[in-house]
C-alpha cells in the first residue's frame, strides 16, 4: 500500500462519515461495489478517475476534496476550503443550522 492510496482512503472514510453514510450506502449512491469502497478506504486499491468522480458526486463533494491533504497539494487553503473542513466534523443537523446562520448573516450584511 502506498502512502498516497492510504491517505486517499483515510480522506474517503472521513468524507463518508461526515456525510453520515455507511460504505454500503455510499457504494449504492456512487454505483460501485461496497467491497470496492472498503478496499479504497483501507488503501488496498487505487481509485480510477471515474470512481473518484462518482464517489465525490455521491458525497456531494468536489473531487478535489480527496486530494487537498496529499503531498504536493497547495499549502494554503482557501477560506471556503477551511469552512468545508470545519463542517466535516459536524453532524448533518449542525451543518443545516450553520448554513441557516450563514444565510441569515449574509442577508443582514447585504441589507
C-alpha positions in Angstrom: 0.0 0.0 0.0 1.4 3.4 -1.0 1.2 6.4 1.2 -1.0 8.2 -1.3 -3.5 5.4 -1.5 -3.5 5.2 2.3 -4.1 8.9 2.6 -6.8 8.9 -0.1 -8.6 6.1 1.8 -8.5 8.0 5.0 -9.9 11.1 3.3 -12.6 9.0 1.7 -13.6 7.5 5.0 -13.6 10.9 6.7 -15.8 12.4 4.0 -18.2 9.4 4.1 -18.5 9.5 7.9 -19.1 13.3 7.8 -21.9 12.7 5.3 -23.4 10.1 7.7 -23.2 7.3 5.2 -22.3 3.6 5.5 -19.9 2.1 3.0 -22.9 0.3 1.5 -25.0 3.4 1.1 -22.1 5.3 -0.4 -21.5 2.4 -2.8 -25.1 2.4 -3.8 -25.1 6.1 -4.5 -21.9 6.0 -6.4 -22.9 2.9 -8.4 -19.8 1.0 -7.2 -19.5 -2.2 -5.1 -19.4 -1.8 -1.3 -16.3 -4.1 -1.2 -14.5 -1.6 -3.5 -15.3 1.3 -1.1 -13.8 -0.7 1.7 -10.7 -1.6 -0.3 -10.3 2.1 -1.2 -10.7 3.2 2.5 -8.1 0.7 3.6 -5.7 1.8 0.8 -5.8 -1.6 -0.8 -7.0 -0.4 -4.2 -6.2 2.6 -6.4 -9.2 4.7 -7.4 -9.8 5.4 -11.0 -10.7 8.9 -12.1 -14.2 7.7 -12.9 -14.7 6.2 -9.4 -13.3 9.4 -7.8 -15.9 11.5 -9.6 -18.7 9.0 -8.8 -17.7 9.0 -5.1 -17.4 12.8 -5.0 -20.8 13.2 -6.6 -22.4 10.7 -4.2 -20.9 12.6 -1.3 -21.9 16.0 -2.6 -18.2 17.0 -2.7 -15.7 18.3 -5.2 -13.4 15.6 -6.4 -10.5 17.9 -5.3 -11.6 17.3 -1.7 -10.0 13.9 -1.8 -6.6 15.3 -2.7 -6.2 18.6 -0.7 -4.1 16.9 2.0 -1.9 14.8 -0.2 1.8 15.6 -0.8 2.2 18.3 -3.4 -1.2 19.8 -2.8 -1.4 23.6 -2.4 0.0 24.5 1.0 -2.5 27.3 1.6 -6.2 26.5 1.5 -8.9 28.9 0.6 -11.4 30.3 3.2 -14.1 28.1 1.6 -11.9 25.0 2.0 -11.3 25.9 5.6 -15.0 26.3 6.2 -15.6 23.0 4.5 -13.1 21.3 6.7 -14.8 22.7 9.8 -18.1 21.4 8.6 -16.7 17.9 8.1 -16.7 17.4 11.9 -20.3 18.5 12.3 -23.5 16.4 12.2 -25.9 16.9 9.3 -28.2 18.8 11.7 -25.4 21.0 12.8 -24.4 21.6 9.2 -28.0 22.7 8.4 -28.1 25.0 11.3 -24.8 26.6 10.4 -26.0 27.1 6.9 -29.1 28.9 8.1 -26.9 31.1 10.3 -24.6 31.9 7.4 -27.6 32.7 5.2 -29.0 35.0 7.8 -25.7 36.7 8.4 -25.3 37.3 4.6 -28.8 38.7 4.3 -28.2 41.1 7.3 -24.9 42.2 5.9 -26.2 42.9 2.4 -29.2 44.8 3.8 
